Amino acid sequence: MTEEEARERILAAAEELYYRKGYAAVGMDELRSAAGVSLRRLYALFPAKNDIVAAVLDRRHRQWESALDGAIAGAGDDPRERLLAVYRYLEDWFCTGDFRGCAFINAFGELGGTHPEVARIVREHKASFQEHMAALVAASGAPAALASQLSILAEGAQSTAAISGDPQVAAQARAAAEVLIDAATAR
């Protein structure tokens, strides 16, 4: 197994285990076993658990942005539909069998208070999402304040769906987004 293959196996196993069980609940031995690598190789690639957590969050960030960009692009050229595509994407995500909420919110809740690096990564991810929303709002011609409102709505939907286990939260958030978008663009 090459170094890159071992790294990928470790990150895939860590991502699945952390998301399903929590960051603090997963030890290095369990991760090593799930990844099928030796403990020596695991520590050679990731000297500390924080290194793995940071790499997993970086991986999740790239996955999130790619999937979100795909959903937005699939909505076509209509600016309103592109904004609403965010909530359709959330609904699809919430309906997956393994939905456990936002990995970044989960990481912040578990580790953000004691691991400044995790807090920084989570803040950067959330800022990136707000930048995406700001660009979509600007393209719609709506006031800039709409971006923050729609971002908060999406973030709240993620937390509410994770706690309630109800994927319909995304449809409710989309309906609220429609009201906000229509009010912001009515002139």
C-alpha positions as CSV (number, residue, x, y, z in Angstrom):
1,M,0.0,0.0,0.0
2,T,1.4,3.4,-1.0
3,E,1.6,6.3,1.4
4,E,-1.3,8.0,-0.5
5,E,-3.4,4.9,-0.3
6,A,-2.8,4.5,3.4
7,R,-3.6,8.2,3.9
8,E,-6.9,7.9,2.0
9,R,-7.9,4.7,3.9
10,I,-7.2,6.4,7.2
11,L,-9.1,9.6,6.3
12,A,-12.1,7.6,4.9
13,A,-12.3,5.5,8.1
14,A,-11.8,8.5,10.3
15,E,-14.5,10.5,8.5
16,E,-17.0,7.7,8.8
17,L,-16.2,6.9,12.4
18,Y,-16.1,10.5,13.6
19,Y,-19.3,11.4,11.9
20,R,-21.1,8.3,13.2
21,K,-19.7,8.1,16.7
22,G,-18.2,11.5,17.5
23,Y,-14.6,12.8,17.5
24,A,-13.8,12.2,21.1
25,A,-15.3,8.6,21.1
26,V,-13.0,7.2,18.5
27,G,-9.5,6.2,19.6
28,M,-6.4,5.7,17.5
29,D,-6.6,1.9,17.8
30,E,-10.2,1.7,16.6
31,L,-9.2,4.0,13.7
32,R,-6.2,1.9,12.8
33,S,-8.3,-1.2,12.8
34,A,-11.0,0.3,10.6
35,A,-8.5,1.7,8.2
36,G,-6.5,-1.6,8.0
37,V,-3.1,0.0,8.7
38,S,-0.6,-0.5,11.4
39,L,-0.4,1.9,14.3
40,R,3.1,2.8,13.2
41,R,1.9,3.8,9.8
42,L,-1.0,5.8,11.2
43,Y,1.3,7.8,13.5
44,A,3.8,8.2,10.7
45,L,1.2,9.9,8.5
46,F,-0.7,11.7,11.3
47,P,1.5,12.3,14.4
48,A,-1.5,13.4,16.5
49,K,-5.3,12.9,16.5
50,N,-5.7,16.6,15.9
51,D,-3.9,16.2,12.6
52,I,-6.4,13.6,11.5
53,V,-9.3,15.7,12.7
54,A,-8.0,18.7,10.7
55,A,-7.5,16.6,7.6
56,V,-11.0,15.1,7.9
57,L,-12.5,18.5,8.2
58,D,-10.5,19.8,5.2
59,R,-11.8,16.8,3.2
60,R,-15.4,17.4,4.3
61,H,-15.1,21.1,3.4
62,R,-14.0,20.1,-0.2
63,Q,-16.8,17.6,-0.5
64,W,-19.4,20.1,0.8
65,E,-18.3,22.8,-1.6
66,S,-18.2,20.5,-4.6
67,A,-21.6,19.0,-3.9
68,L,-23.1,22.4,-3.2
69,D,-21.6,23.9,-6.3
70,G,-23.0,21.0,-8.3
71,A,-26.5,21.5,-6.9
72,I,-26.4,25.2,-7.6
73,A,-25.1,24.7,-11.2
74,G,-27.8,22.1,-11.7
75,A,-30.4,24.8,-10.9
76,G,-29.7,26.6,-14.2
77,D,-29.2,30.3,-14.6
78,D,-32.2,31.7,-12.7
79,P,-30.7,33.5,-9.6
80,R,-33.8,32.7,-7.5
81,E,-33.6,29.0,-8.3
82,R,-29.9,29.0,-7.7
83,L,-30.5,30.3,-4.1
84,L,-33.3,27.8,-3.5
85,A,-31.0,25.0,-4.8
86,V,-29.1,25.3,-1.5
87,Y,-32.2,24.1,0.4
88,R,-32.9,21.3,-2.1
89,Y,-29.4,20.1,-1.6
90,L,-30.0,20.2,2.2
91,E,-33.2,18.2,1.8
92,D,-31.4,15.5,-0.3
93,W,-28.6,15.4,2.3
94,F,-31.0,15.2,5.3
95,C,-32.8,12.2,3.6
96,T,-29.6,10.1,3.5
97,G,-29.6,7.2,6.0
98,D,-26.5,8.3,7.7
99,F,-27.3,12.0,8.2
100,R,-26.0,13.1,11.6
101,G,-25.9,16.8,11.2
102,C,-23.1,19.1,10.1
103,A,-19.7,17.6,10.7
104,F,-18.4,21.1,11.4
105,I,-21.0,22.0,14.0
106,N,-20.4,18.6,15.6
107,A,-16.7,19.1,15.7
108,F,-17.1,22.6,17.1
109,G,-19.5,21.3,19.8
110,E,-17.1,18.5,20.8
111,L,-13.7,20.1,20.3
112,G,-14.0,23.8,19.5
113,G,-13.7,25.0,23.1
114,T,-10.5,23.1,23.8
115,H,-8.9,22.9,20.3
116,P,-8.3,26.3,18.8
117,E,-7.3,24.8,15.5
118,V,-10.6,23.0,15.2
119,A,-12.5,26.2,16.0
120,R,-10.5,28.0,13.3
121,I,-11.3,25.4,10.7
122,V,-15.0,25.4,11.5
123,R,-15.1,29.2,11.4
124,E,-13.4,29.2,8.0
125,H,-15.8,26.6,6.7
126,K,-18.8,28.6,7.9
127,A,-17.4,31.9,6.5
128,S,-16.9,30.1,3.1
129,F,-20.5,29.1,3.1
130,Q,-21.5,32.7,3.8
131,E,-19.3,33.9,0.9
132,H,-21.1,31.4,-1.4
133,M,-24.4,32.8,-0.3
134,A,-23.3,36.3,-0.7
135,A,-22.2,35.7,-4.3
136,L,-25.6,34.1,-5.1
137,V,-27.4,37.0,-3.5
138,A,-25.3,39.5,-5.4
139,A,-26.1,37.7,-8.6
140,S,-29.8,37.9,-7.8
141,G,-29.6,41.7,-7.3
142,A,-31.1,41.4,-3.8
143,P,-29.7,43.4,-0.9
144,A,-26.5,42.0,0.7
145,A,-28.3,41.4,4.0
146,L,-30.2,38.6,2.5
147,A,-27.1,36.4,2.4
148,S,-26.7,36.4,6.1
149,Q,-30.4,35.6,6.6
150,L,-30.3,32.7,4.1
151,S,-27.1,31.4,5.7
152,I,-28.6,31.4,9.2
153,L,-31.7,29.7,7.9
154,A,-29.6,26.9,6.3
155,E,-27.4,26.5,9.4
156,G,-30.5,26.3,11.6
157,A,-32.0,23.7,9.3
158,Q,-28.9,21.5,9.6
159,S,-29.0,21.6,13.4
160,T,-32.8,21.2,13.6
161,A,-32.8,18.2,11.2
162,A,-30.0,16.6,13.1
163,I,-31.7,16.9,16.5
164,S,-35.3,16.2,15.3
165,G,-34.4,13.5,12.7
166,D,-36.9,15.1,10.4
167,P,-35.6,15.8,6.9
168,Q,-38.7,17.9,6.1
169,V,-36.9,20.7,8.0
170,A,-35.2,21.4,4.7
171,A,-38.5,21.9,2.9
172,Q,-39.7,24.2,5.7
173,A,-36.4,26.2,5.4
174,R,-36.8,26.4,1.6
175,A,-40.3,27.8,2.1
176,A,-39.0,30.4,4.5
177,A,-36.2,31.2,2.1
178,E,-38.7,31.8,-0.7
179,V,-40.5,34.3,1.5
180,L,-37.2,36.1,2.3
181,I,-36.0,36.1,-1.3
182,D,-39.4,37.3,-2.6
183,A,-39.5,40.1,0.0
184,A,-35.9,41.1,-0.7
185,T,-36.3,41.2,-4.5
186,A,-39.8,42.9,-4.6
187,R,-39.2,46.5,-5.7
